[in-house]
Amino acid sequence: MKEYDIFVPLRYNDGTVIAVDKFQQLQSALLGQFGGLTYFPQANQGFWRLGDLTYRDEIVIYRVISSDPRKAKPFLRALKEQLKVELNQEEILIVERDVNTL
């Protein structure tokens, strides 16, 4: 079983707030694919360095769990590319972890 965290920025690179409907569409797509999700709505800050510059983003996190990673990975790869275009991002971070449930 795998767990995936999708880190989604709250603003475009120019500082404009991303519309709520983009998040609703993402939630709907994840719910349709995985049958459930966890949404961490509190804004988190992400930092990364490129050369001498440090960048900062405000993000929210969506978490999904899949018992079939062979189906999940192609879906998430396509979703990542879609989000990069729709949200005008250089990168969208998706983290994969092995999980066990009780």
Backbone bond lengths (Angstrom), bond angles and torsions (degrees), N, CA, C in turn:
res aa  C-N    CA-C-N  psi(-1)  N-CA   C-N-CA  omega(-1)  CA-C   N-CA-C  phi
1 M - - - 1.444 - - 1.531 107.91 -
2 K 1.324 115.06 139.70 1.463 120.98 -178.72 1.523 110.44 -121.94
3 E 1.310 114.44 148.02 1.464 122.63 175.41 1.523 106.98 -117.87
4 Y 1.330 115.66 138.28 1.461 121.32 -178.67 1.522 109.67 -125.95
5 D 1.315 116.67 130.99 1.463 122.93 172.12 1.519 108.08 -108.33
6 I 1.327 115.82 129.01 1.456 122.33 178.12 1.524 107.22 -111.34
7 F 1.320 116.71 117.35 1.460 123.33 -177.88 1.533 107.96 -94.02
8 V 1.326 116.52 115.99 1.462 121.32 -173.08 1.527 109.57 -119.45
9 P 1.335 117.32 126.42 1.466 119.90 179.51 1.526 111.63 -69.52
10 L 1.323 115.23 150.68 1.461 121.00 177.27 1.529 112.09 -90.13
11 R 1.332 116.47 -13.91 1.467 120.87 -177.30 1.526 109.98 -134.85
12 Y 1.305 114.61 149.91 1.459 120.19 169.54 1.522 108.21 -69.26
13 N 1.312 117.35 167.87 1.472 121.47 -178.29 1.516 112.93 -62.31
14 D 1.346 117.63 -23.60 1.468 119.59 178.71 1.523 112.46 -85.43
15 G 1.348 117.39 2.59 1.457 122.01 177.38 1.522 114.51 95.63
16 T 1.329 117.36 -9.38 1.461 121.60 178.76 1.531 109.96 -67.71
17 V 1.324 115.79 135.88 1.466 120.95 179.51 1.536 109.91 -68.42
18 I 1.314 115.99 135.09 1.465 121.20 176.85 1.525 108.14 -75.41
19 A 1.321 116.35 132.64 1.470 122.38 -176.21 1.523 111.63 -61.99
20 V 1.320 114.79 144.67 1.469 122.53 -179.11 1.522 111.70 -56.59
21 D 1.319 118.54 -35.17 1.465 120.55 -177.33 1.528 112.07 -63.29
22 K 1.323 118.83 -27.40 1.475 121.16 175.91 1.533 110.37 -63.95
23 F 1.320 116.21 -39.30 1.461 121.05 179.10 1.533 110.41 -71.98
24 Q 1.319 116.90 -37.15 1.463 120.97 177.43 1.526 110.84 -65.05
25 Q 1.334 117.14 -39.59 1.468 121.11 177.40 1.532 110.63 -64.63
26 L 1.322 115.86 -42.02 1.466 120.09 178.16 1.518 110.35 -63.14
27 Q 1.311 116.68 -45.84 1.460 120.76 179.70 1.530 110.70 -60.05
28 S 1.311 116.76 -43.19 1.461 121.47 179.56 1.532 111.29 -62.86
29 A 1.327 116.69 -42.70 1.465 120.53 179.16 1.524 111.17 -64.25
30 L 1.333 117.12 -42.92 1.469 120.57 179.31 1.521 111.30 -66.75
31 L 1.301 116.53 -42.10 1.466 120.67 178.77 1.526 110.65 -63.01
32 G 1.335 116.26 -40.89 1.462 120.21 178.34 1.511 112.84 -64.82
33 Q 1.318 117.09 -38.04 1.469 120.98 -177.53 1.526 112.68 -80.20
34 F 1.332 116.76 -41.37 1.463 120.12 -171.22 1.521 114.05 -107.30
35 G 1.331 117.62 -12.31 1.459 120.71 178.64 1.514 113.93 79.60
36 G 1.308 117.65 -1.71 1.457 122.29 178.74 1.509 109.59 -177.00
37 L 1.314 115.98 162.97 1.457 120.98 177.81 1.513 108.97 -162.65
38 T 1.301 115.00 162.10 1.457 122.18 170.82 1.515 106.53 -118.77
39 Y 1.321 115.13 134.64 1.460 121.42 -178.80 1.513 108.27 -118.09
40 F 1.312 116.07 126.40 1.457 122.14 177.94 1.528 107.01 -103.40
41 P 1.359 117.39 91.92 1.460 120.53 -171.71 1.527 114.84 -75.81
42 Q 1.324 117.90 -15.96 1.459 118.00 179.86 1.522 108.55 -66.53
43 A 1.313 115.82 135.34 1.464 120.19 -179.78 1.525 109.54 -67.94
44 N 1.305 115.55 130.25 1.455 123.30 174.96 1.513 107.49 -112.21
45 Q 1.319 116.72 156.30 1.450 119.76 177.28 1.520 109.58 -109.07
46 G 1.318 114.09 133.65 1.453 120.99 175.43 1.508 109.53 -115.29
47 F 1.320 116.97 139.33 1.465 122.42 -179.84 1.523 108.27 -126.47
48 W 1.309 116.24 143.47 1.441 120.56 171.99 1.515 108.93 -151.55
49 R 1.304 114.23 154.99 1.458 120.65 -175.62 1.518 108.81 -113.65
50 L 1.312 114.82 136.77 1.456 122.32 174.65 1.521 106.47 -132.49
51 G 1.321 115.75 106.64 1.463 119.30 -173.68 1.517 109.70 66.04
52 D 1.329 115.94 -127.99 1.461 121.03 179.91 1.523 112.93 -92.39
53 L 1.322 117.40 -2.09 1.467 121.16 -177.75 1.519 111.44 -98.42
54 T 1.328 116.00 139.39 1.461 121.97 173.90 1.526 107.27 -109.65
55 Y 1.323 115.75 127.00 1.463 122.15 179.87 1.520 109.43 -105.26
56 R 1.342 115.41 153.28 1.456 121.20 179.48 1.520 108.58 -135.23
57 D 1.321 115.12 138.20 1.458 122.35 175.25 1.517 109.30 -129.56
58 E 1.315 115.71 147.65 1.462 120.61 165.66 1.517 105.73 -96.08
59 I 1.319 115.65 130.41 1.460 120.56 -175.47 1.521 110.75 -132.56
60 V 1.326 114.70 161.52 1.457 122.98 165.34 1.527 106.39 -121.45
61 I 1.317 115.79 162.56 1.464 120.38 -175.37 1.524 109.64 -125.06
62 Y 1.328 114.42 133.81 1.457 122.32 171.33 1.521 107.26 -110.81
63 R 1.338 116.54 135.54 1.468 121.02 179.77 1.522 109.24 -122.55
64 V 1.327 115.66 133.21 1.461 121.78 175.36 1.519 108.59 -131.20
65 I 1.329 115.55 157.65 1.460 122.07 177.87 1.520 107.77 -126.03
66 S 1.330 115.29 139.80 1.462 120.30 179.82 1.520 110.28 -134.43
67 S 1.314 115.28 136.19 1.463 120.17 173.43 1.527 110.35 -90.04
68 D 1.342 116.67 -3.85 1.461 121.38 -179.75 1.534 110.45 -130.47
69 P 1.332 116.89 80.95 1.461 120.40 -178.78 1.531 113.33 -59.58
70 R 1.337 118.10 -26.03 1.472 120.09 179.18 1.518 111.60 -64.01
71 K 1.332 117.57 -28.31 1.462 121.29 174.94 1.529 111.08 -88.44
72 A 1.318 115.79 -36.30 1.471 120.63 -175.24 1.525 112.23 -67.39
73 K 1.325 117.27 -43.77 1.465 120.32 -173.68 1.531 113.09 -61.88
74 P 1.340 120.05 -47.83 1.471 118.43 178.70 1.530 112.17 -62.86
75 F 1.327 116.44 -37.60 1.456 119.97 177.79 1.520 110.33 -62.34
76 L 1.325 117.18 -46.96 1.464 121.40 -177.43 1.526 111.93 -69.77
77 R 1.326 117.69 -34.75 1.474 119.60 175.68 1.524 110.61 -62.72
78 A 1.334 116.56 -44.57 1.471 120.84 178.27 1.526 110.82 -65.81
79 L 1.332 116.62 -40.94 1.463 121.03 178.60 1.529 110.20 -61.99
80 K 1.317 116.54 -41.88 1.464 121.21 179.29 1.523 110.71 -58.60
81 E 1.329 117.08 -47.61 1.462 120.72 179.63 1.525 111.21 -63.96
82 Q 1.319 116.24 -39.55 1.468 120.82 177.83 1.523 110.81 -62.93
83 L 1.331 117.61 -45.48 1.457 121.54 179.92 1.530 111.78 -65.07
84 K 1.326 116.64 -37.79 1.460 119.46 178.15 1.530 110.33 -59.38
85 V 1.316 117.19 -40.76 1.460 121.33 179.64 1.526 110.55 -73.09
86 E 1.338 116.51 -52.34 1.467 120.89 -175.30 1.529 113.16 -63.12
87 L 1.325 116.32 -34.75 1.461 120.39 -176.68 1.527 112.03 -101.50
88 N 1.340 115.34 4.75 1.464 121.73 177.40 1.528 111.38 53.87
89 Q 1.334 115.69 53.53 1.464 121.84 -177.75 1.517 110.77 -115.68
90 E 1.308 115.53 146.88 1.467 120.92 173.98 1.527 110.09 -69.43
91 E 1.326 115.47 -34.43 1.462 120.57 -175.97 1.521 109.84 -152.62
92 I 1.312 115.59 149.59 1.466 124.15 170.49 1.523 105.66 -124.38
93 L 1.318 116.84 124.87 1.458 121.33 -178.32 1.528 109.87 -86.59
94 I 1.332 115.15 126.18 1.467 122.27 171.76 1.523 106.77 -126.95
95 V 1.325 115.88 123.51 1.460 122.11 -177.33 1.527 108.72 -106.73
96 E 1.322 116.21 135.50 1.464 122.54 178.42 1.522 109.06 -114.27
97 R 1.349 115.67 135.26 1.453 121.26 178.33 1.538 109.83 -136.91
98 D 1.322 115.33 147.73 1.468 120.67 169.10 1.529 107.38 -75.14
99 V 1.321 116.91 137.87 1.455 120.80 176.43 1.519 109.85 -135.66
100 N 1.308 114.54 153.24 1.457 123.62 171.49 1.516 107.48 -123.95
101 T 1.300 116.92 140.00 1.457 120.56 176.99 1.512 109.37 -109.84
102 L 1.306 116.09 155.16 1.468 121.04 179.52 1.510 110.16 -93.73
